[in-house]
Amino acid sequence: MNDDAPLIQAVGLLKTYGAFTAVDGIDVAVAPGESFGFLGPNGAGKTSTMRIIACTSPATGGTVRVLGMDPATDASRIKAQLGVVPQEDTLDNDLTVTENLLVYGRYFGLPRATVRERAAELLEFAQLVDKRDELVENLSGGMKRRLTIARGLINTPRILLLDEPTTGLDPQARHILWDRLFRLKREGVTLVLTTHYMDEAEQLCDRLVVMDSGRIVAEGSPRALIREHASREVLELRFDVADHAERADDVAGIGRVEVLADRLLLYVEDGDAALEQVTARGVHPMSSLVRRASLEDVFLRLTGRSLIE
């Protein structure tokens, strides 16, 4: 396999379940050492795509190559070089932290001495050395996620697949996990993740695709997508009304207006200046907020709805 060739290449990838189309003919290429993301709401097709890449679900149509091999015929060889972090923790609660790593390592046919050495390294990496003899059921949610990532690294994979890696974690646990993933990226591990958290995608991804209803609606770096589809700043306005659509005309012309159920969004270059224009018209919102544009705004522009509903 050429060193510069994509580690993951999909063309016209299709996945159907009966009459339902989960993945609708998408094209994806992931380069070595890249941190690549699938961003979208639940049901967008992200997890279905990841399962095809992970060789746990066959594609209905199109072509896919992982590490230059076909999942339909080379699943075992591909899996030997993949690390997988599923959305739901599948740790054995009746085993200790260390035992979870040792047992999982043996699934890859690694020598016992190698598995023990890797387990020690990964406990350090995951900041779980002081919990090595603790039963998994006694760990916090953040510790379990770090252990799941450590387990996914036991075979020194070339690609680490992470499905919604921080769902259910508190902000502090999320940031600790992000730090661990940054370290992996610096070490040259190719990361592929799904997420519906815009800040996570902005933090972790070199490049991403925005998915909706099984299709890719945009692709690029987080910064490039925001620059192309949003604006530098967003002015959020809330009024004491049942339907914010009735106040949209009051701010028309100041910037692009998006109407949400509980607020108006004005896409502008200077939020403070826009707010001055709003109040100069005699329009006085109940509350206002100026913030930088995000991938949430990109998704809203492309699909007409919020990423997290």
C-alpha positions as CSV (number, residue, x, y, z in Angstrom):
1,M,0.0,0.0,0.0
2,N,1.3,3.4,-1.0
3,D,2.4,5.5,2.1
4,D,0.4,8.5,0.8
5,A,-2.7,6.5,-0.2
6,P,-5.9,7.0,1.8
7,L,-6.2,4.6,4.7
8,I,-10.0,4.6,4.2
9,Q,-11.5,5.1,0.8
10,A,-15.3,4.9,0.0
11,V,-17.0,5.6,-3.3
12,G,-20.8,5.6,-3.6
13,L,-21.1,3.9,-0.3
14,L,-24.6,2.7,0.3
15,K,-26.3,1.0,3.3
16,T,-29.9,0.1,3.4
17,Y,-32.1,-1.7,6.0
18,G,-35.1,-2.9,4.0
19,A,-36.8,0.2,2.6
20,F,-34.7,2.6,4.8
21,T,-31.6,4.1,3.4
22,A,-29.1,4.8,6.2
23,V,-26.1,5.8,4.0
24,D,-27.0,7.2,0.7
25,G,-24.1,7.0,-1.8
26,I,-21.3,8.9,0.0
27,D,-17.7,9.4,-1.0
28,V,-15.1,9.5,1.8
29,A,-11.2,9.5,1.9
30,V,-9.2,9.5,5.1
31,A,-5.4,10.3,4.9
32,P,-2.7,8.7,7.1
33,G,-2.3,10.6,10.4
34,E,-5.5,12.6,9.9
35,S,-8.2,13.2,12.5
36,F,-11.4,12.9,10.5
37,G,-14.9,13.4,11.7
38,F,-18.5,12.5,10.8
39,L,-20.7,15.3,12.2
40,G,-24.4,15.1,12.3
41,P,-27.5,14.4,14.4
42,N,-28.6,10.9,15.5
43,G,-29.9,9.0,12.5
44,A,-27.7,10.9,10.0
45,G,-25.8,7.7,9.0
46,K,-22.6,8.2,10.9
47,T,-22.7,5.0,12.9
48,S,-23.8,2.9,10.0
49,T,-20.8,4.3,8.0
50,M,-18.4,3.5,10.9
51,R,-19.8,-0.1,11.2
52,I,-18.9,-0.7,7.5
53,I,-15.4,0.7,8.1
54,A,-15.0,-1.5,11.2
55,C,-16.0,-4.6,9.2
56,T,-19.0,-5.3,11.4
57,S,-21.7,-4.5,8.8
58,P,-21.5,-5.1,5.1
59,A,-22.1,-2.3,2.6
60,T,-25.2,-2.6,0.4
61,G,-23.5,-0.9,-2.5
62,G,-20.6,1.2,-3.6
63,T,-16.9,0.3,-2.9
64,V,-14.9,0.7,0.3
65,R,-11.3,-0.1,1.0
66,V,-9.7,0.1,4.5
67,L,-5.9,-0.1,4.6
68,G,-6.1,-1.0,0.9
69,M,-8.2,-4.1,1.6
70,D,-11.9,-5.0,1.0
71,P,-13.9,-5.5,4.2
72,A,-16.0,-8.1,2.4
73,T,-13.0,-10.4,1.9
74,D,-10.3,-9.2,4.2
75,A,-12.2,-8.4,7.4
76,S,-9.9,-10.3,9.7
77,R,-6.7,-8.7,8.4
78,I,-8.3,-5.2,8.6
79,K,-9.6,-5.7,12.2
80,A,-6.1,-6.7,13.3
81,Q,-5.0,-3.1,12.5
82,L,-8.1,-1.3,13.8
83,G,-8.9,0.0,17.2
84,V,-12.6,0.4,18.0
85,V,-14.2,2.5,20.7
86,P,-18.0,1.9,20.5
87,Q,-20.6,4.4,21.5
88,E,-21.7,2.1,24.4
89,D,-19.1,0.8,26.8
90,T,-18.7,-2.9,26.5
91,L,-16.2,-3.4,29.4
92,D,-16.5,-6.5,31.6
93,N,-17.7,-5.0,35.0
94,D,-16.7,-8.2,36.8
95,L,-13.0,-7.8,35.9
96,T,-10.5,-5.3,37.1
97,V,-9.1,-2.5,34.9
98,T,-6.0,-4.4,34.1
99,E,-7.8,-7.7,33.5
100,N,-10.0,-6.0,30.9
101,L,-6.9,-5.0,28.9
102,L,-5.2,-8.4,29.3
103,V,-8.2,-10.4,28.2
104,Y,-8.9,-8.1,25.2
105,G,-5.3,-8.2,24.1
106,R,-5.4,-12.0,23.9
107,Y,-8.2,-11.8,21.3
108,F,-5.6,-10.5,18.9
109,G,-3.3,-13.5,19.5
110,L,-0.6,-11.3,21.0
111,P,2.0,-12.9,23.3
112,R,1.2,-12.6,27.0
113,A,4.4,-10.7,27.7
114,T,3.5,-8.2,24.9
115,V,0.0,-7.7,26.2
116,R,1.2,-7.1,29.7
117,E,3.7,-4.5,28.5
118,R,1.1,-2.8,26.4
119,A,-1.4,-2.8,29.3
120,A,1.1,-1.1,31.6
121,E,1.8,1.6,28.9
122,L,-1.9,2.1,28.3
123,L,-2.8,2.4,32.0
124,E,-0.3,5.3,32.1
125,F,-1.7,6.8,28.9
126,A,-5.2,6.6,30.2
127,Q,-4.3,8.0,33.7
128,L,-5.6,4.8,35.3
129,V,-2.5,3.4,37.0
130,D,-3.9,4.0,40.5
131,K,-7.1,2.2,39.4
132,R,-5.4,-0.8,37.8
133,D,-6.7,-3.3,40.4
134,E,-10.2,-1.7,40.7
135,L,-13.3,-3.5,39.4
136,V,-14.6,-1.7,36.3
137,E,-18.1,-1.3,37.9
138,N,-16.5,1.1,40.5
139,L,-15.1,3.5,37.9
140,S,-16.7,6.9,36.9
141,G,-18.1,7.4,33.4
142,G,-15.0,9.3,32.3
143,M,-12.6,6.6,33.6
144,K,-14.6,3.9,31.8
145,R,-14.4,5.9,28.5
146,R,-10.6,6.3,29.0
147,L,-10.3,2.5,29.7
148,T,-12.4,1.8,26.5
149,I,-10.0,3.9,24.5
150,A,-7.0,2.2,26.1
151,R,-8.5,-1.2,25.3
152,G,-9.0,-0.1,21.7
153,L,-5.2,0.6,21.5
154,I,-4.0,-2.7,22.9
155,N,-3.1,-4.0,19.4
156,T,-1.2,-0.8,18.4
157,P,-3.8,0.0,15.6
158,R,-3.1,2.1,12.6
159,I,-6.6,3.5,12.7
160,L,-8.7,4.3,15.8
161,L,-12.5,4.4,15.3
162,L,-14.4,6.4,17.9
163,D,-18.2,6.4,17.9
164,E,-19.5,9.4,19.9
165,P,-16.5,9.2,22.3
166,T,-17.7,11.7,24.9
167,T,-21.5,11.2,25.0
168,G,-22.7,11.3,28.6
169,L,-19.5,12.8,30.1
170,D,-19.3,16.0,32.1
171,P,-17.2,18.9,30.7
172,Q,-14.1,18.0,32.8
173,A,-14.1,14.4,31.7
174,R,-14.6,15.4,28.1
175,H,-11.6,17.7,28.2
176,I,-9.4,15.0,29.8
177,L,-10.5,12.6,27.0
178,W,-9.7,15.2,24.3
179,D,-6.2,15.6,25.8
180,R,-5.7,11.8,25.4
181,L,-6.8,11.9,21.8
182,F,-4.6,14.9,21.0
183,R,-1.7,12.8,22.3
184,L,-2.6,9.9,20.0
185,K,-2.8,12.3,17.0
186,R,0.7,13.6,17.8
187,E,1.9,10.0,17.8
188,G,0.6,9.5,14.3
189,V,-2.5,7.4,15.0
190,T,-5.2,8.1,12.4
191,L,-8.4,9.0,14.2
192,V,-11.9,8.6,12.8
193,L,-14.8,9.8,15.0
194,T,-18.5,10.4,14.9
195,T,-20.0,13.2,17.0
196,H,-23.0,15.4,17.3
197,Y,-21.1,17.9,19.4
198,M,-19.9,20.8,17.4
199,D,-17.2,21.9,19.9
200,E,-15.8,18.3,19.8
201,A,-15.6,18.3,16.1
202,E,-13.9,21.8,16.1
203,Q,-11.4,20.7,18.7
204,L,-10.5,17.3,17.4
205,C,-11.0,17.2,13.6
206,D,-8.5,18.3,10.9
207,R,-11.3,17.7,8.4
208,L,-14.9,16.5,8.6
209,V,-18.0,15.8,6.7
210,V,-21.4,17.1,7.8
211,M,-24.0,14.3,7.3
212,D,-27.8,14.6,7.2
213,S,-30.3,11.9,6.3
214,G,-27.5,9.6,5.1
215,R,-25.9,12.1,2.8
216,I,-22.8,14.4,3.0
217,V,-24.0,18.0,2.8
218,A,-20.5,19.6,3.3
219,E,-16.9,18.7,3.7
220,G,-13.8,20.6,4.8
221,S,-11.9,21.8,7.8
222,P,-14.0,23.2,10.7
223,R,-12.6,26.7,10.1
224,A,-13.2,26.5,6.3
225,L,-16.8,25.3,6.7
226,I,-17.6,28.1,9.1
227,R,-16.0,30.7,6.8
228,E,-17.9,29.4,3.8
229,H,-21.4,28.8,5.3
230,A,-21.6,31.1,8.3
231,S,-20.2,34.5,9.3
232,R,-17.6,35.7,11.8
233,E,-20.1,36.3,14.6
234,V,-23.7,35.5,15.5
235,L,-26.0,37.8,17.4
236,E,-28.7,35.8,19.3
237,L,-31.9,37.7,20.2
238,R,-34.7,36.5,22.4
239,F,-38.1,38.1,22.6
240,D,-41.0,37.6,24.9
241,V,-43.2,36.1,22.2
242,A,-44.6,32.6,21.5
243,D,-43.3,32.7,17.9
244,H,-40.0,34.4,17.1
245,A,-40.9,34.4,13.4
246,E,-43.1,37.4,14.0
247,R,-40.1,39.5,15.0
248,A,-37.8,38.5,12.0
249,D,-38.9,41.6,9.9
250,D,-37.9,43.9,12.8
251,V,-34.2,43.0,12.2
252,A,-34.3,42.3,8.4
253,G,-31.4,43.7,6.5
254,I,-28.9,43.8,9.4
255,G,-27.6,40.4,8.6
256,R,-28.8,37.0,7.5
257,V,-31.7,35.9,9.8
258,E,-32.4,32.4,11.0
259,V,-35.5,31.8,13.0
260,L,-35.5,29.2,15.8
261,A,-38.3,28.4,18.2
262,D,-36.8,30.3,21.1
263,R,-34.6,33.0,19.4
264,L,-33.5,34.8,16.3
265,L,-30.0,34.4,14.9
266,L,-28.3,37.3,13.1
267,Y,-25.2,36.3,11.1
268,V,-22.9,39.3,10.9
269,E,-19.3,40.3,11.0
270,D,-19.6,42.4,14.1
271,G,-22.1,41.3,16.6
272,D,-21.9,44.4,18.9
273,A,-22.4,46.8,15.9
274,A,-25.4,44.7,14.8
275,L,-26.9,45.0,18.3
276,E,-26.5,48.8,18.1
277,Q,-28.4,48.7,14.8
278,V,-31.1,46.6,16.3
279,T,-31.7,49.0,19.3
280,A,-31.4,52.0,17.0
281,R,-34.6,50.7,15.3
282,G,-36.4,50.8,18.6
283,V,-36.2,47.0,18.9
284,H,-35.4,45.8,22.4
285,P,-35.0,42.1,22.9
286,M,-35.5,40.4,26.2
287,S,-31.9,39.2,26.0
288,S,-29.0,39.2,23.6
289,L,-25.8,37.3,23.1
290,V,-22.8,37.9,20.7
291,R,-20.8,34.7,20.0
292,R,-18.5,33.4,17.3
293,A,-20.0,31.3,14.6
294,S,-19.7,27.5,15.0
295,L,-20.4,24.3,13.1
296,E,-23.9,24.3,14.6
297,D,-24.5,27.4,12.4
298,V,-23.1,25.6,9.4
299,F,-25.5,22.7,9.9
300,L,-28.4,25.1,10.4
301,R,-27.6,26.9,7.2
302,L,-27.2,23.7,5.2
303,T,-30.2,21.8,6.5
304,G,-32.6,24.4,8.0
305,R,-32.6,22.8,11.4
306,S,-30.5,22.7,14.5
307,L,-27.9,20.0,15.0
308,I,-29.2,19.0,18.4
309,E,-32.9,19.2,18.6
